[in-house]
Amino acid sequence: MAHRLMQQLFRLSILVFLGGGVAVVAGQALGIVLGDAQWVAEVAADAGPPTCIAASISGILSFVLSYGRPEPARDENTPDVSRSYAAPAPRGH
């Protein structure tokens, strides 16, 4: 249950920070086209912090989700290849 909730929050935070990034870039591009330096600065000051917060949240959730990943369901007919691979012996220098 908690894993599923964190996945949904992660997806939401990704959408928010990507949308915020697009808004910042589009807003600044519009300010450049209009030749309004004040507009460019205000877009960065207004939309930048919430975008960075959403990006931080998604990064933290990504880290937590990478450790809390549930084991995939294993089919009886599927061989377990994780134990059948032998790493090559290290080479001497």
Buried (B, 14 or more C-beta within 10 A) or exposed (E): EEEEEBEEBBEBBBEBBBEBBEBBEEBBEEBEEEEEEEBBEBBBEEBBEBBBBBBEBBEEBEEEBEEEEEEEEEEEEEEEEEEEEEEEEEEEE
